[in-house]
């Protein structure tokens, strides 16, 4: 059952367990990818405090990065699939913002998020229009990071999956160009993570609809007099 009434509010099952699992697996993978990626892109002398045969720290960093990259990629494929078979809140149609009402909602959300104004309209209980647009752009960045990452890794392996992206290297002007773009993509995820965590807690406070807890239990709250 999707709905359960509690007092003046309607309890709505928004995020199904595959979406929640995707979110947390992706969160852990992204954090580890950022940490290890930063060390790979900017190695420090402290990593080489001993002879090479006495330690394998940097090799372990690369190994963790590669494992997390594969987890990140296949987890993303699951989310793509669930965008076609999941409930109405998970469907890809929610992420395509082309209607006038959606852009009006974005304007109202920006006034709330940036100017901390009072909301002038009701925001969707799933992803609001601004979040949907940002998530859609982040999905494109997921694909970009996967492609550039596998393109770099292809030079060090004979595995079929990374070798599918060898064509990316000449297009981006060689390995150095791919590395620079991949490194720039890392900063997108750093900024995205900071803003995402802030807005989740902020909207939880402003709207009071269980934004934070919904990614654990799946449920959000809506007033009974408001129907989407």
N, C-alpha and C positions, 0 to 999 in steps of 0.2 A: 504494500500500500504506500502511495507517494505522500499522502497527507495525513496528519494527525492533529486534532484540535487540542490546544492547551490554553485555557483561559480565553483572553481576548486575542490570542495569536494563533496562527495556523503554522504547525510545524511541517516543513516541507523537506523531503529527502532530495537534496540537490546533487551532491557528489557521490556517485557510485564508487564501490571499492576499487575497481581498476583505475579510476581517475585519481583517487587518493594514493594508491600504491605508486602510480606513475609520478605523482608530485613529490613524494618523499624520497623515492629512489633517485629521481632527477636532482633533487636538492642536495643529497649527499654526494652524488657523482659530480655535480657542478662545483661544489665547495672543494672537493679533492682535486678536480681538474684545474681550478684556479690556483690553488696552493702549489701543486706540483708544476703546473705550467709556468708560474711566476719564477720558480726556482730554476727551471730548465732555461727560461729566457734570460735570466739574470743570475747566473751561478756566482756564489760567493766563495772567497778563499777558505772560509771555515770548513767547506766541504772537503778540502784537500789537506787536512791537517796531518795526514799520515801517508805512507807509501800506498800505492794503488793496491798491492796485494794484501794490505792490512785492513782494508775496508771496501765496502761496495755500496756506500750510501747513495751516490748519485745514480747508480744502476737501479737501485730499489725505487728511487723517485721516478725514473723513467718507466719502470715496470708498473707502478701504481697508476701513472698517467695513462698508459696504454690500456690497462684493464678497465679503468673507469671510462675511457673513451668508447670501448666496445659496449659496456653496460649502458652508457648514455645513448649510443646510437640505436641499439635494439629496443631500449625502453621507449625511445622516440617513435620507433616503428609501431609499437603497441598502441601508443597514443594516437597515431594517425589512423590506425584501424578502428579504435574506439570512437573516433570522431564520426564514423559512419554507422556504427551499431549501438552506440550508447544512448542514454536518455536525452531529452530535449535540451538539457543544460550542457551536455558534452558535445553536441553535434557541431560540425564545421560551419553550419549556417549561422551560428552565433558569432563567429569571428569575422564574418564579412560585413563590414559596416558601410552600407551604401544608401540607407534610407535617411530622409530628412530628420525624422524623429531621433535617430541615433546620434546624428551630429549635434542636435539640440541638447541631448542628454550629455554629450561630451563637454559642451560648453558649460553646463551647470556643474558637472563633476570637477572641471578645472577650477571653477570659482570656489568650490568647497575645498579641494586639495591644496591649491596654491594660496588663495586669499582667505581661506578658512571662513567662508561665508556660509550662511544657512542654506541648505538645499531648497530649491524652488520647485522641484518636481520629484516624482517617485522614481527611484533607480531600480533597475532589474534586480531580482533576487539572485540570479546566476551571475555571470560576468556582466558588469555594466558595459556600456558601449566603448568607453575609453579603454577599459581593461581588455576588452575583446580585441580592439585594434592593436594594442601593445603586445598582447599575447601572440597575435597573428604575426607581427613583425619579429617577435622572439622565436617563433617557430621557423621563420626564414633564416634567422641567425643560427638556430640549431643545425639546420641543413648546411649552412655555409661553413660552420666550424667542423662539422663531420667531414665534409668534402675536402677542405684544406688540410685537416689533420690526417686523414687517410692518404692524401696526396704526398705529404711529407714522409709518412711511415712506409709508403710503398718502396722507397729506395732501400729499406733495410729488411725487407721480407719478400718471400715468394707467395705469401697467402693471397688467395684470389680476391677477397673483398678490397683490401687496400690497393691492389694492382688495378682495380677497375677505375681508379681516379688518377692514373699517371698522366692523363691528358691535361690535367689542371696546371701542372708545373710549367710547361711552355707558354700557356696562355697568360700566366701571371708573371712571366719574365724570369723563371728559374726558381730554384729552391729558396733563395733569399727572399724573393717577392712573396712566395707562399707563406713563408715564416712570418714576415712582417704583417700580412693581412690576418693570419691566424692569431698573432699576438694582439693585434688591434681588436679582434673579436672578443678576446678575453676581457678587455676593459669594458666592453658592452655588458658582459655578464656580471662584472663587478658592480657597475652602476645599477644595472637592473635589480640585482639582489638587494642592494641598499634601499632603493626606492620601493621595491616590492614589500619588504618587511615593514617599512615605515607605514605604507598605505594600508596594509592589511590591518595593523593595529589601530590606525587612525579611523578607518571606516568602521571597524568593529565598535569603536567608541562613539562615533557620530551616528551610525545607523542602529546599532544595538540589535543586529539580526544574526549574531553568531558567526561572523565572518571567520574568525580565527579557529573556533572549535569545529566548524563545518568540515575542515580538511582533516579532521581526526575521526569524527563520527558520521559526517555526511549531511547532517541536518542544519537547516537555517530556519529562521522565524519570520513570519509575515503577518501583518494585521489582517483580520478576517474580512474587513471591509475593502481590502485592496486585492484585486485579482489581476494577474498578468494576462 
